[in-house]
Amino acid sequence: QVQLVESGGGLVEAGGSLRLSCTASGRSISYYAMGWFRQAPGKEREFVAGINMNGGSTSYPDSVKGRFAISRDNAKNTLYLQMNSLKLEDTAVYYCAADRSFRSYVATTAYMYDYWGQGTQVTVSS
């Protein structure tokens, strides 16, 4: 079983950038496809980015495509999310997650992920 801890959240002005990290322990993340989700108050958890086991395939919703980039360093057991051109609507708690199933695609729904971190707050101000 893998344990996940997010870091790198904070307060940033609109148009700015942040890089989130998700550090894993207990097992190598090379065994998992990985994803980032976010949840704003009163809203459902939303898929933000996903990456397959070897990093060769990624997926993004239209809301963040071209602004966010997911990457992984299996040697460091760490997942990243680079967020650029941040908007007010990007404000949320951001979670990383691990998918233990072998799929031919990157999962984009929360129920497909098996392990979750505690989340890190990202607040974008005007």
N, CA and C of each residue as an Amber inpcrd file, in Angstrom:
protein
   378
   0.8380000  -1.1860000   0.0000000   0.0000000   0.0000000   0.0000000
   0.8800000   1.2460000   0.0000000   0.4560000   2.2360000  -0.7230000
   1.2320000   3.4610000  -0.8510000   0.5720000   4.5710000  -0.0330000
   1.3930000   5.4050000   0.5750000   0.9150000   6.5920000   1.2840000
   1.3600000   7.8210000   0.4940000   0.4570000   8.7980000   0.3940000
   0.7010000   9.9750000  -0.4350000   0.5780000  11.2480000   0.3940000
   1.5140000  12.1570000   0.1870000   1.4860000  13.4360000   0.8970000
   1.7260000  14.5590000  -0.1050000   0.7540000  15.4640000  -0.1980000
   0.8750000  16.5980000  -1.1090000   1.5570000  17.7770000  -0.4280000
   2.2050000  18.6030000  -1.2230000   2.8110000  19.8450000  -0.7300000
   2.8790000  20.8430000  -1.8690000   3.1620000  22.0890000  -1.5220000
   3.3550000  23.1130000  -2.5380000   2.1850000  24.0470000  -2.7450000
   1.0870000  23.7890000  -2.0590000  -0.0510000  24.6890000  -2.1820000
   0.2210000  26.0190000  -1.5100000  -0.6890000  26.9630000  -1.7160000
  -0.5440000  28.2750000  -1.0990000  -1.4190000  29.3020000  -1.7610000
  -1.1090000  30.5590000  -1.4770000  -1.8500000  31.6970000  -2.0200000
  -1.0500000  32.2990000  -3.1720000  -1.7120000  32.4990000  -4.3000000
  -1.0450000  33.0480000  -5.4790000  -2.0060000  33.9850000  -6.1880000
  -1.4720000  35.0080000  -6.8140000  -2.3180000  35.9310000  -7.5690000
  -2.7220000  35.3110000  -8.8970000  -3.8460000  35.7420000  -9.3910000
  -4.2990000  35.2850000 -10.7070000  -3.2230000  35.5680000 -11.7520000
  -2.9890000  34.5750000 -12.6080000  -1.9430000  34.6700000 -13.6110000
  -0.6240000  34.0820000 -13.1730000  -0.5150000  33.7840000 -11.8950000
   0.7150000  33.2340000 -11.3540000   0.8200000  31.7360000 -11.5250000
   1.8650000  31.1760000 -10.9260000   2.1560000  29.7510000 -11.0660000
   2.4360000  29.1210000  -9.7100000   2.1670000  27.8390000  -9.6320000
   2.5220000  27.0190000  -8.4790000   2.9080000  25.6490000  -8.9870000
   3.7690000  24.9710000  -8.2270000   4.0520000  23.5830000  -8.5260000
   3.7360000  22.7430000  -7.2940000   2.8270000  21.8200000  -7.4770000
   2.4780000  20.8940000  -6.4080000   3.3250000  19.6420000  -6.5210000
   3.6300000  19.0690000  -5.3680000   4.3450000  17.7990000  -5.3090000
   3.5270000  16.8020000  -4.5100000   3.6830000  15.5540000  -4.8480000
   3.0400000  14.4640000  -4.1140000   4.1140000  13.4160000  -3.8720000
   4.5200000  13.2870000  -2.6280000   5.5830000  12.3560000  -2.2690000
   4.9730000  11.0730000  -1.7330000   5.4340000   9.9670000  -2.2560000
   4.8850000   8.6720000  -1.8770000   5.8470000   7.9240000  -0.9680000
   5.2610000   7.0720000  -0.1410000   6.0440000   6.1750000   0.7020000
   5.3040000   4.8500000   0.8000000   6.0200000   3.8310000   1.2160000
   5.4130000   2.5200000   1.3950000   5.5400000   1.6160000   0.1940000
   5.5010000   2.1820000  -0.9930000   5.6350000   1.4110000  -2.2260000
   5.9980000   2.3790000  -3.3410000   6.6840000   1.8620000  -4.3300000
   7.0790000   2.7070000  -5.4600000   5.8580000   3.1190000  -6.2670000
   5.8360000   4.3950000  -6.6910000   4.7270000   4.8470000  -7.5270000
   4.8200000   4.2770000  -8.9380000   5.9220000   3.6200000  -9.2580000
   6.0450000   3.0270000 -10.5950000   5.0010000   1.9410000 -10.8270000
   4.3920000   1.4540000  -9.7450000   3.3500000   0.4420000  -9.8640000
   1.9630000   1.0390000 -10.1270000   1.8780000   2.3550000 -10.1610000
   0.5770000   3.0010000 -10.2320000   0.5160000   4.0460000 -11.3410000
  -0.6430000   4.1250000 -11.9830000  -0.9700000   5.3470000 -12.6810000
  -1.3400000   6.3700000 -11.6100000  -1.1080000   7.6410000 -11.9020000
  -1.3100000   8.6680000 -10.8860000  -2.1940000   9.7860000 -11.4150000
  -2.8440000  10.4600000 -10.4930000  -3.7120000  11.5550000 -10.9160000
  -3.7590000  12.6720000  -9.8940000  -4.1970000  13.8160000 -10.3690000
  -4.4940000  14.9590000  -9.5090000  -5.9800000  15.2910000  -9.6460000
  -6.6080000  15.5600000  -8.5260000  -7.9930000  15.9960000  -8.4720000
  -8.0660000  17.2570000  -7.6230000  -9.1740000  17.9510000  -7.7180000
  -9.3760000  19.1090000  -6.8600000 -10.8370000  19.1670000  -6.4290000
 -11.0540000  19.8200000  -5.3110000 -12.4130000  19.9710000  -4.8000000
 -12.5620000  21.3440000  -4.1790000 -13.4870000  22.1090000  -4.7210000
 -13.8160000  23.4170000  -4.1830000 -15.0080000  23.2700000  -3.2430000
 -15.1920000  24.1990000  -2.3140000 -16.3190000  24.1070000  -1.3730000
 -17.6560000  23.9960000  -2.0970000 -18.4480000  23.0110000  -1.6960000
 -19.7690000  22.8210000  -2.2760000 -19.7770000  22.1590000  -3.6330000
 -18.6130000  21.7360000  -4.1130000 -18.5430000  21.1050000  -5.4290000
 -18.0030000  19.6850000  -5.3190000 -18.2450000  18.9040000  -6.3700000
 -17.7310000  17.5510000  -6.4030000 -16.2380000  17.5520000  -6.7180000
 -15.5950000  16.4430000  -6.3470000 -14.1890000  16.3030000  -6.6740000
 -14.0330000  16.2060000  -8.1980000 -13.0660000  16.9530000  -8.7190000
 -12.9090000  17.1190000 -10.1560000 -11.5370000  16.6360000 -10.6080000
 -11.5010000  15.8770000 -11.6940000 -10.2510000  15.4220000 -12.2830000
  -9.5010000  16.6130000 -12.8660000  -8.1990000  16.6570000 -12.6080000
  -7.3690000  17.7630000 -13.0830000  -6.2990000  17.2750000 -14.0570000
  -5.7050000  16.1280000 -13.7410000  -4.6460000  15.6000000 -14.6040000
  -4.3640000  14.1620000 -14.2290000  -3.9260000  13.3830000 -15.2100000
  -3.5560000  12.0110000 -14.9470000  -2.3730000  11.5990000 -15.8020000
  -1.6350000  10.5920000 -15.3250000  -0.4430000  10.1340000 -16.0290000
  -0.3130000   8.6280000 -15.8390000   0.0910000   7.9420000 -16.8820000
   0.2080000   6.4890000 -16.7610000   1.5010000   6.1150000 -16.0350000
   1.7390000   4.8070000 -15.9120000   2.8190000   4.3340000 -15.0400000
   4.1970000   4.8000000 -15.4760000   4.4460000   4.8300000 -16.7670000
   5.7940000   5.2030000 -17.2250000   5.8840000   6.6570000 -17.6740000
   4.8070000   7.3960000 -17.5250000   4.8160000   8.8060000 -17.8850000
   4.6320000   9.0880000 -19.3510000   4.3510000   8.0630000 -20.1260000
   4.2390000   8.2520000 -21.5630000   2.9030000   8.7660000 -22.0390000
   1.9100000   8.7510000 -21.1860000   0.5810000   9.2020000 -21.5590000
  -0.0080000  10.0580000 -20.4500000  -0.6030000  11.1770000 -20.8310000
  -1.2240000  12.0760000 -19.8720000  -2.6290000  12.4340000 -20.3350000
  -3.4210000  12.9480000 -19.4120000  -4.7850000  13.3560000 -19.7290000
  -5.1510000  14.5800000 -18.9150000  -5.8710000  15.5060000 -19.5310000
  -6.3150000  16.7280000 -18.8690000  -7.7300000  17.0730000 -19.3230000
  -8.5240000  17.6560000 -18.4520000  -9.8020000  18.2060000 -18.9120000
  -9.5530000  19.5290000 -19.6390000 -10.5200000  19.9540000 -20.4040000
 -10.3600000  21.2010000 -21.1610000 -10.1140000  22.4050000 -20.2620000
 -10.6320000  22.3520000 -19.0340000 -10.5230000  23.4980000 -18.1300000
  -9.0810000  23.8390000 -17.7530000  -8.1750000  22.8660000 -17.8500000
  -6.7810000  23.1230000 -17.4580000  -5.7950000  22.8370000 -18.5790000
  -6.2660000  22.2880000 -19.6770000  -5.3760000  21.9210000 -20.7710000
  -4.6150000  23.1380000 -21.2710000  -3.3070000  22.9850000 -21.4240000
  -2.4600000  24.0880000 -21.8590000  -1.9390000  24.9510000 -20.7220000
  -2.5020000  24.7910000 -19.5380000  -2.0560000  25.5700000 -18.3650000
  -1.3940000  24.6880000 -17.3180000  -1.8660000  23.4740000 -17.1570000
  -1.3360000  22.5520000 -16.1600000  -0.5410000  21.4460000 -16.8480000
   0.4640000  20.9490000 -16.1380000   1.2640000  19.8400000 -16.6550000
   1.5830000  18.8790000 -15.5250000   1.2490000  17.6230000 -15.7350000
   1.5420000  16.5840000 -14.7600000   2.8170000  15.8710000 -15.1780000
   3.6330000  15.5080000 -14.1990000   4.8430000  14.7500000 -14.4790000
   5.1500000  13.8700000 -13.2780000   6.0290000  12.9360000 -13.4920000
   6.3880000  12.0270000 -12.4070000   7.8600000  11.7100000 -12.4700000
   8.4370000  11.4880000 -11.3090000   9.8170000  11.0320000 -11.1900000
   9.7670000   9.7670000 -10.3420000   9.7310000   8.6400000 -11.0070000
   9.5960000   7.3720000 -10.2740000  10.8150000   7.1150000  -9.3790000
  11.9780000   7.5920000  -9.7890000  13.1770000   7.3980000  -8.9690000
  13.0850000   8.1490000  -7.6490000  12.4120000   9.3040000  -7.6750000
  12.2170000  10.0980000  -6.4560000  10.8950000   9.7820000  -5.7740000
  10.1270000   8.8840000  -6.3970000   8.8190000   8.5060000  -5.8480000
   7.9120000   9.7240000  -5.6550000   7.9300000  10.6030000  -6.6460000
   7.2210000  11.8740000  -6.5260000   6.4470000  12.1910000  -7.8020000
   5.2640000  12.7230000  -7.5940000   4.3900000  13.1960000  -8.6620000
   4.3290000  14.7120000  -8.5780000   4.2310000  15.3710000  -9.7320000
   4.1960000  16.8390000  -9.7560000   2.9950000  17.3450000 -10.5400000
   2.5940000  18.5680000 -10.2230000   1.6160000  19.2710000 -11.0370000
   2.0810000  20.7130000 -11.1630000   2.5160000  21.0820000 -12.3430000
   2.8860000  22.4580000 -12.6290000   1.6430000  23.1980000 -13.0900000
   1.3160000  24.2730000 -12.3980000   0.1040000  25.0360000 -12.7000000
   0.5050000  26.4570000 -13.0900000   0.1960000  26.8360000 -14.2970000
   0.5140000  28.1670000 -14.8150000  -0.7620000  28.9110000 -15.1570000
  -0.6450000  30.2140000 -15.3130000  -1.7840000  31.0680000 -15.6840000
  -2.9900000  30.7690000 -14.8050000  -2.7660000  30.7460000 -13.5200000
  -3.8240000  30.3620000 -12.5960000  -4.9710000  31.3590000 -12.6150000
  -6.1720000  30.8170000 -12.4540000  -7.4000000  31.6010000 -12.4660000
  -8.0840000  31.4790000 -11.1100000  -8.9970000  32.4120000 -10.8560000
  -9.7330000  32.3700000  -9.5860000 -10.4430000  31.0310000  -9.4160000
 -10.9610000  30.4920000 -10.5030000 -11.7230000  29.2460000 -10.4290000
 -10.8480000  28.0150000 -10.1980000  -9.5380000  28.1850000 -10.1550000
  -8.6480000  27.0760000  -9.8130000  -8.5290000  26.8980000  -8.2990000
  -9.1110000  27.8070000  -7.5420000  -9.0600000  27.7070000  -6.0860000
  -9.7720000  26.4500000  -5.6150000  -9.0600000  25.6230000  -4.8480000
  -9.6000000  24.3440000  -4.3810000  -8.5580000  23.6540000  -3.5150000
  -8.9900000  22.5710000  -2.9010000  -8.0380000  21.6410000  -2.2930000
  -7.6360000  20.6420000  -3.3770000  -6.3380000  20.4550000  -3.5350000
  -5.8170000  19.5720000  -4.5730000  -5.3220000  18.2730000  -3.9330000
  -5.7340000  17.1630000  -4.5360000  -5.4020000  15.8370000  -4.0380000
  -4.6340000  15.0570000  -5.0990000  -3.6410000  14.2900000  -4.6660000
  -3.0630000  13.3180000  -5.5790000  -3.6260000  11.9430000  -5.2470000
  -3.6210000  11.0750000  -6.2390000  -4.2220000   9.7700000  -6.0890000
  -3.4810000   8.7460000  -6.9290000  -3.5530000   7.4900000  -6.4960000
  -2.8870000   6.3950000  -7.1800000  -3.9070000   5.3500000  -7.6190000
  -3.7490000   4.9000000  -8.8460000  -4.6280000   3.8930000  -9.4460000
  -3.8380000   2.5970000  -9.6030000  -4.2080000   1.5520000  -8.8900000
  -3.4460000   0.3030000  -8.9100000  -3.8340000  -0.6340000 -10.0400000
  -4.8760000  -0.2970000 -10.7890000  -5.3120000  -1.1750000 -11.8710000
  -4.4850000  -0.9560000 -13.1340000  -4.3350000  -2.0230000 -13.9000000
  -3.6590000  -1.9210000 -15.1910000  -4.7070000  -1.5670000 -16.2390000
  -4.5690000  -0.3610000 -16.7870000  -5.5320000   0.0980000 -17.7900000
  -4.7930000   0.5280000 -19.0480000  -5.5130000   0.4990000 -20.1440000
  -4.9420000   0.9790000 -21.4040000  -5.1650000   2.4660000 -21.5810000
  -5.7160000   3.1140000 -20.5630000  -6.0170000   4.5300000 -20.6230000
  -5.7850000   5.1290000 -19.2420000  -5.7210000   6.4400000 -19.1880000
  -5.5890000   7.1350000 -17.9090000  -6.9820000   7.3730000 -17.3370000
  -7.2310000   6.8840000 -16.1570000  -8.5410000   7.0440000 -15.5270000
  -8.7920000   8.5140000 -15.1870000 -10.0270000   8.9330000 -15.3600000
 -10.3720000  10.3360000 -15.1180000 -11.4640000  10.5230000 -14.0710000
 -11.9060000   9.4270000 -13.4520000 -12.9390000   9.5290000 -12.4300000
 -12.3930000   9.0870000 -11.0870000 -12.8490000   9.7460000 -10.0450000
 -12.2770000   9.5480000  -8.7170000 -12.4200000   8.1070000  -8.2250000
 -13.5290000   7.4480000  -8.5280000 -13.7440000   6.1140000  -7.9800000
 -12.7620000   5.0850000  -8.5400000 -12.0670000   5.4210000  -9.6070000
 -11.0910000   4.5080000 -10.2040000  -9.7430000   4.5490000  -9.4850000
  -9.5760000   5.4950000  -8.5800000  -8.3190000   5.6320000  -7.8560000
  -8.4550000   5.0300000  -6.4650000  -7.3950000   4.3600000  -6.0340000
  -7.4690000   3.5590000  -4.8330000  -6.8660000   4.2310000  -3.6010000
  -5.8680000   5.0650000  -3.7900000  -5.1680000   5.6770000  -2.6620000
  -5.1270000   7.1860000  -2.8610000  -5.3060000   7.9000000  -1.7530000
  -5.4360000   9.3550000  -1.7940000  -4.5720000  10.0150000  -0.7340000
  -4.0670000  11.1980000  -1.0780000  -3.4190000  12.0320000  -0.0840000
  -4.4460000  12.8610000   0.6700000  -3.9610000  13.6780000   1.6010000
  -4.8430000  14.5010000   2.4340000  -5.2080000  15.8230000   1.7880000
  -4.4930000  16.2040000   0.7560000  -4.8160000  17.4210000   0.0310000
  -3.9780000  18.6180000   0.4540000  -3.8440000  19.5600000  -0.4630000
  -3.1560000  20.8190000  -0.1980000  -3.9930000  21.9470000  -0.7910000
  -4.1340000  23.0240000  -0.0290000  -5.0090000  24.1290000  -0.4490000
  -4.2860000  25.0190000  -1.4500000  -4.9750000  25.3340000  -2.5260000
  -4.5120000  26.3270000  -3.4950000  -5.5560000  27.4280000  -3.5530000
  -5.1220000  28.6400000  -3.2920000  -6.0290000  29.7920000  -3.3280000
  -5.4780000  30.8130000  -4.3180000  -6.2980000  31.1560000  -5.2810000
  -5.9180000  32.1380000  -6.2930000  -6.6870000  33.4210000  -6.0090000
  -5.9530000  34.5090000  -5.8550000  -6.5770000  35.7920000  -5.5250000
  -6.5250000  36.7380000  -6.7200000  -7.4310000  37.7030000  -6.7030000
  -7.4880000  38.6760000  -7.8150000  -6.5770000  39.8550000  -7.5540000
